[in-house]
Amino acid sequence: KVELKGFTYSLNGGFEGDDVKKAKALDLQTRLLGEEAAKVSVEELAAFLDSLPFNGRLEFVIHVLGQSPARDDLVRGLFDWCFQGGEGTEGEDEGFVVMGCGGTDYLNTQRYPIMRCILSLLGKAEKLAIELFEKYLQTTSTIFRTTFLQAMANNSLFIDAKLEETYLTSVENDKKVIMECCKKNPLRADLIAKLVKCGKLDRSFIPYA
């Protein structure tokens, strides 16, 4: 019987095949946290994550992938894996969503759970988070826009000028998301004051006076 040390990834032996998945989890965990990390392929990791229950998947992403020396490359790969490129020629019957945001990449609805998990790392990988946000804006998807906006508002590397540009080009609901995060973040006090001064934001949003 395979025993995982530390985290179980929701593989508690209650379902057929759990021991096989545990063995795979232990193998991947060892490789991702060691010198073999760069040899783990996106396809292998995606297939394994797809086999886990949601809570186990999230646990593995946060505590293993999030600590891996190959984290950034694998997260980039998983992000791309969640999208279908081109002009959407596969059609709606194959589970692709067209959101009409001017992009050309289509988010595969069957891969939403994987995308949700990798987005849990946005707060721990600020430089990578900005890179993924900029890539996301070039796609047709909007379903994870709120998650990205919250991450950018709290990202110390996402400068005020970029957040201001994002704010001014956003729809009203997205503007509210950004400002609700900024109100709680003293690092955004100057941005809020600037937007109020130029009449782009109501004075009630000044929380530091």
N, C-alpha and C positions, 0 to 999 in steps of 0.2 A: 504494500500500500504506500502510495506517494504521500509524503508529508511536506507541506509548505511551511516555511518558517516566517513568522511575521504576519503577512496578510494572506487571506484565503481566497480572495477574488470571487467570493460568493460560491465557491466550489466546495460545498460541505458534505458531499457524498450522497446527497439525497436523490440524485438523478443518475441514470445510466450514462456512462461515459465521463463522469466527473474525474475519475482517477486518470484517465487519458489526458484530459484538459489540465489537470494538476501537473502532470509530468511535463506538458508543453509549457505551462506557466513557469515552472521551475527552471526549465531550459532557457526560455526567453529572458527571464529575470536575471539569470546568471550572465548571459551573454550581453544583455543591454547595459548592465551595470559594470561590465568588465572590459577587457581589451578587445573582445570580439564584437563590440557594439556596432562598429561601422559595417560589419558584414551582415547584419540583420536587414533584410529587404523590406520595403514598404508593403509589398504584396503579402509576405509572410506575417508581418505584424497586423495588417488589416484583417487577414483571414482569422487570426487568433482572436483579436478583439471582437470580431463579429460573432464568435462562438460563445462569448461570455454573456452572462446576465448583465443588465445595465449597470447595477451597482458594482459588480466585479470589474466591469470594463472601466468605469470611472476610477476605481481604486488602483487598477493597474496603470492607467495613464498618469495619474497624479504621483504615485509613489515609485513607479519604475521608469516609465518613459520620461517623466518630468525630471528625474535624477540622472538620466543617461547622458554620457558624453556625446552621444549621437542624436540628442533630443531635437535640435533645430532642424537638421537634415530630414529626420523621420517625420517631424510634424509638418514640414513643408510638403513632403511627399504624400502624407495622409490628406492634407488639405487639398492638394491637386487631385488625389484619388477620389475625393468626394464630388468632383465636378466632371461633367462631360463637355469636352471642348467642341469647337466647330459651330455649325449653324443649327444644331438641334435636329439633325436629320433622322435620329432614331425615333422621334415622334413621341407623343404623349402616352401611348400605350405601354411604353417601356419605363414609365415612372419618372419622367423628367419634368421639372417645373420651370415654366417661363414666366418671369416676373416683370419683364419689360423695363429694365433699368439702363438700357443702352449697352449692356455687355454682350458677350458672345458665349460665355460659359454657362452651362446649365447644371444646377445642383440636383444630384440624384436623390430622390426622396427616400430611397431605401438605405441611404448612407447618412441620414440625419443623425442617428444615434452616435456614430463615430465622430461627426463634426461637433456635436454637443460636447463630447468628451475632450477633444483636443482644444476646444475653446476654453476649457477649464484651466488651461495653462497660461492664458493671456496675461494674468497678473504677475506671473513668476518669470516671464520672458518678455520684458518690455520692448526690446529692440525687435525681436521676432514678431511680437504682437502688432507693431506698426507696419511691418512688412506685409503681414497677412491681411491687415485692414485695407491697405492700399490695393492689394490683389483682389480682395473681396469687392471693393467698389467697382472693379472692372467686370464683374460678373452680372448675371441677370437676377441674382437672388437678393431678397430683402429680409428673409425670415430671421436671420441672425444679426441684422443691422443694430438692433438695440443692444445686444450683448457687446458688439464691437464698440459702439459709441460710449457705453459705460466704461469699457476698458480704456479707451483713449482719454476720456475725461480724467481718469485716475492714473494715467501713465505719465510718470515724471519726465520721460524722454520725448513725449509728444508736446512740442512747444506751444505756447499760447497762440502764436500766429497761425499755426496749422489748425488748432482747435477752433479758433475764431473763423477761419475759412470754412471749416466743416459746419460750424453752427450757422453761418450766414447763408449757406447753400442747402440747408436742410429744411424739410417740411416742419410744420408747427409741432407735431407730436415728437419728432426727433429732437427739436430744439429744447423741448421740456425735459427730455431724458438727459441731455447734456447738462442743462442748467441745474437739475436736481442733484447731479453728481458734483458739479462745481461748487454748489452751495455748501457742501460738506467737506470741501477740500481747500484748506487755506492757501495752497499753492496756486489756486485759480483766482485769488482775490483781485489781482491786478487786471485780469481779463474781464471779470465781472464789472469792475469799476469803469473800464474802458467802454464796454458795451452800453452801460447805463449813461455814461457821459455823451456818447454819440447818438443816444436815443434808440438804440437797438434792443434795449432791455429795460423793464420796469425797475424803479428804485427798490421795490420790495425784495429784490433778489440780492441786495447788499447785506450779507449776514455778519460782516465784520466791523460794522460801524460802532 
